[in-house]
Amino acid sequence: MEDVFRVEWQGNKVVMPPEEVKHAIRVLRKKAGDPIIGIDGSGQFIRANLTDRLNDGFMELRVSGYEPSSTESPVEIHIIIPLLANRDRLEWMVEKATELGVTRMVVCRYERTESKGLNMKRIDKLIWAGMKQCQRSKVPEIMESNSLDEALHLINLNSALLACTCEEVDSKVQLKQVQYQNMGICWLIGPEGDLSSREICQLSQAGATWVDLGKVRLRAETAAIHVLSYTKAIYAF
């Protein structure tokens, strides 16, 4: 498969943004006429060739065709993740979640969250980097929420809500016992310091299934990648 690049639409023209042009020409030594695969985040692959037509750093591409994607999940995969104090760990989690096929991420400020904010411009770059790495065609949504209640309103509660906590709850199922559904799935990963008792009660009332990830206590980002990797294997995409 040809190299994958982020592309945009300007009217009825497909163009490559300046940073992608620099990478193609200076790093990969591409030249006019070379074939590439473009992704605009809509869920399709755009077959195109480079040209020498530049305007304010944007390169106009010569489109040769469009292809449906076969790299996306057959169902919606949502995940609620904590806003971590360590920015590097949060960014790593977002990038790897993108590579593992998540369709919507909600970064939640739980009751025990200590971090102040999210750099959405930086996060957007990481998401697109992850998409190009694994050759995804549809950009995942990412949202911020200031509370668990707000986060639950941002995800599809018609899907199975699966929550992870180290606290004692009424009952937990093993990861391998989770009943996956064709209508989709939503994972919830608690913050550093875990969920508060009020948040646990709120999730139980929302119908969450509590999932036991084993005897080892995992960091939030490790738990997120663990459950998403397992989910990807189950849905086989």
KEFI-125606 format. One line per 3 residues: number of its first residue (from 1); for each residue z, x negated, y negated of C-alpha. Coordinates in Angstrom, 2 decimals, always signed. Layout:
N
NUM) Z X Y | ... .
// end
This chain:
237
1) +0.00 +0.00 +0.00 | -0.80 -1.20 -3.51 | +1.92 -2.20 -5.95 .
4) +3.76 +0.77 -7.48 | +4.19 +1.15 -11.23 | +5.71 +3.73 -13.53 .
7) +3.06 +5.61 -15.51 | +3.06 +8.26 -18.22 | +0.74 +10.91 -19.53 .
10) -0.68 +10.79 -23.06 | -2.59 +14.02 -23.39 | -5.00 +14.01 -20.45 .
13) -4.86 +10.23 -20.01 | -2.64 +8.28 -17.62 | -1.20 +5.15 -19.19 .
16) +1.07 +2.31 -18.15 | +3.97 +1.61 -20.55 | +4.26 -1.83 -22.18 .
19) +7.06 -3.20 -19.97 | +5.08 -2.30 -16.85 | +1.92 -3.85 -18.33 .
22) +3.78 -7.13 -18.93 | +5.10 -7.15 -15.35 | +1.66 -6.40 -13.89 .
25) -0.21 -9.03 -15.90 | +2.32 -11.83 -16.45 | +4.33 -11.66 -13.22 .
28) +1.95 -10.21 -10.63 | -1.18 -11.70 -12.23 | -3.06 -8.40 -12.10 .
31) -6.34 -8.02 -13.94 | -8.71 -5.25 -15.00 | -10.15 -3.44 -12.00 .
34) -7.22 -4.09 -9.67 | -5.97 -0.97 -7.84 | -2.40 +0.27 -8.27 .
37) -0.28 +3.27 -7.34 | +1.26 +5.13 -10.28 | +4.33 +7.35 -10.21 .
40) +5.11 +9.73 -13.06 | +8.20 +11.29 -11.45 | +6.49 +14.60 -10.63 .
43) +6.31 +14.11 -6.86 | +2.78 +12.77 -6.45 | +1.15 +9.36 -6.17 .
46) -1.60 +8.54 -8.66 | -4.27 +6.13 -7.45 | -5.70 +4.19 -10.35 .
49) -7.26 +0.92 -11.48 | -6.17 -1.30 -14.34 | -8.41 -1.58 -17.39 .
52) -8.56 -3.77 -20.49 | -8.01 -0.80 -22.82 | -4.70 -1.32 -24.65 .
55) -3.17 +0.73 -27.46 | +0.24 -0.28 -28.89 | +0.99 -2.05 -25.62 .
58) +0.11 +0.95 -23.44 | -2.71 +0.40 -20.94 | -5.06 +3.28 -20.20 .
61) -5.70 +3.57 -16.45 | -8.82 +4.70 -14.63 | -7.60 +7.38 -12.19 .
64) -9.37 +7.65 -8.86 | -7.26 +10.29 -7.14 | -3.94 +11.94 -6.42 .
67) -1.94 +12.02 -3.19 | +0.99 +14.17 -2.08 | +4.19 +12.28 -1.38 .
70) +5.59 +11.80 +2.12 | +8.64 +9.81 +1.00 | +10.81 +12.64 -0.36 .
73) +13.58 +14.50 +1.46 | +12.58 +17.84 +3.04 | +15.72 +19.40 +1.52 .
76) +17.67 +19.08 -1.73 | +20.34 +16.35 -1.52 | +22.87 +16.49 -4.35 .
79) +25.86 +14.23 -4.88 | +28.79 +14.32 -7.29 | +29.98 +10.78 -7.95 .
82) +32.82 +9.44 -10.09 | +32.40 +7.72 -13.43 | +33.69 +4.28 -12.44 .
85) +35.47 +1.90 -14.79 | +33.37 -0.99 -13.47 | +29.88 -0.47 -14.88 .
88) +28.18 -2.79 -12.38 | +29.56 -0.87 -9.41 | +28.51 +2.45 -10.92 .
91) +24.99 +1.22 -11.64 | +24.66 -0.20 -8.12 | +25.71 +3.17 -6.68 .
94) +23.14 +5.07 -8.77 | +20.31 +2.71 -7.85 | +21.06 +2.82 -4.11 .
97) +21.51 +6.60 -4.16 | +18.03 +6.80 -5.66 | +16.63 +4.63 -2.87 .
100) +18.33 +6.82 -0.26 | +16.55 +9.96 -1.47 | +19.12 +11.87 -3.53 .
103) +17.52 +14.59 -5.64 | +20.35 +15.23 -8.11 | +23.34 +13.15 -9.17 .
106) +26.23 +14.42 -11.25 | +28.45 +11.67 -12.67 | +31.84 +13.32 -13.00 .
109) +34.80 +12.51 -15.19 | +37.61 +13.58 -12.84 | +41.25 +14.01 -13.93 .
112) +42.00 +10.43 -12.85 | +38.87 +8.85 -14.35 | +39.58 +5.99 -16.73 .
115) +36.07 +4.99 -17.79 | +34.89 +6.01 -21.26 | +31.18 +6.72 -20.88 .
118) +27.77 +6.28 -19.29 | +24.82 +4.28 -20.62 | +22.04 +6.75 -19.80 .
121) +19.25 +4.46 -21.06 | +20.37 +1.74 -18.67 | +20.83 +4.26 -15.84 .
124) +17.29 +5.59 -16.35 | +15.86 +2.08 -15.94 | +17.81 +1.58 -12.71 .
127) +16.62 +4.90 -11.29 | +12.98 +3.98 -11.92 | +13.55 +0.52 -10.46 .
130) +14.97 +2.14 -7.33 | +12.02 +4.54 -7.14 | +9.49 +1.73 -7.30 .
133) +11.41 -0.30 -4.73 | +11.34 +2.44 -2.09 | +8.07 +4.02 -3.28 .
136) +9.52 +7.40 -4.15 | +7.39 +9.75 -6.19 | +9.87 +12.25 -7.64 .
139) +12.51 +11.15 -10.11 | +16.03 +12.36 -9.26 | +17.96 +14.30 -11.88 .
142) +21.11 +12.71 -13.27 | +23.72 +14.56 -15.30 | +27.16 +13.94 -16.75 .
145) +30.13 +16.28 -16.47 | +33.52 +16.14 -18.17 | +35.37 +17.90 -15.35 .
148) +35.06 +18.93 -11.72 | +34.60 +22.54 -12.79 | +31.61 +21.56 -14.92 .
151) +30.18 +19.42 -12.09 | +30.30 +22.32 -9.65 | +28.26 +24.41 -12.07 .
154) +25.59 +21.71 -12.18 | +24.90 +21.61 -8.45 | +23.48 +24.18 -6.06 .
157) +26.42 +25.87 -4.36 | +24.03 +27.63 -1.98 | +23.89 +24.28 -0.20 .
160) +26.65 +22.91 +2.00 | +29.42 +21.33 -0.12 | +30.91 +18.33 +1.68 .
163) +33.85 +16.57 +0.06 | +35.62 +13.30 +0.85 | +39.24 +12.45 +0.10 .
166) +41.93 +10.17 +1.50 | +44.57 +12.80 +0.75 | +45.95 +15.15 +3.40 .
169) +44.13 +18.49 +3.50 | +44.29 +21.43 +5.88 | +41.49 +20.21 +8.12 .
172) +38.77 +17.58 +8.21 | +35.66 +17.13 +10.34 | +34.21 +13.84 +11.47 .
175) +30.97 +12.78 +9.81 | +29.05 +13.18 +13.07 | +30.33 +16.78 +13.35 .
178) +28.93 +17.88 +9.98 | +26.58 +20.85 +10.30 | +23.52 +20.03 +8.23 .
181) +21.52 +22.92 +6.79 | +17.88 +23.42 +5.89 | +18.86 +24.86 +2.49 .
184) +20.28 +21.54 +1.32 | +23.49 +19.59 +1.02 | +25.87 +18.39 -1.69 .
187) +28.25 +15.50 -1.19 | +31.29 +14.99 -3.40 | +32.92 +11.57 -3.73 .
190) +36.29 +11.36 -5.45 | +37.33 +8.84 -8.13 | +39.37 +5.67 -8.04 .
193) +42.89 +6.96 -7.42 | +41.41 +9.91 -5.49 | +41.25 +13.59 -6.36 .
196) +44.22 +15.33 -7.95 | +46.02 +18.10 -6.09 | +44.52 +20.63 -8.50 .
199) +40.99 +19.34 -7.81 | +41.59 +19.47 -4.05 | +42.73 +23.07 -4.35 .
202) +39.70 +23.89 -6.51 | +37.30 +22.43 -3.96 | +38.92 +24.25 -1.07 .
205) +38.56 +27.51 -2.98 | +34.89 +26.67 -3.59 | +34.36 +26.51 +0.17 .
208) +34.10 +22.75 +0.56 | +34.12 +21.21 +4.02 | +36.39 +18.17 +4.06 .
211) +34.84 +15.17 +5.82 | +36.78 +12.29 +7.39 | +35.02 +8.96 +6.86 .
214) +37.31 +7.06 +9.23 | +40.54 +5.12 +9.09 | +39.32 +2.50 +6.61 .
217) +39.75 +3.32 +2.93 | +36.34 +2.89 +1.24 | +35.52 +2.23 -2.38 .
220) +33.83 +5.19 -4.07 | +30.42 +3.50 -4.17 | +30.69 +2.46 -0.52 .
223) +31.59 +6.00 +0.54 | +28.62 +7.40 -1.41 | +26.12 +5.04 +0.22 .
226) +27.71 +5.62 +3.65 | +27.25 +9.41 +3.56 | +23.80 +9.26 +1.97 .
229) +22.57 +6.77 +4.58 | +23.81 +9.06 +7.34 | +22.20 +12.08 +5.68 .
232) +18.88 +10.27 +5.37 | +18.95 +9.44 +9.07 | +19.71 +13.07 +10.00 .
235) +16.83 +14.49 +7.98 | +14.55 +11.62 +9.12 | +12.61 +10.97 +5.92 .
// end
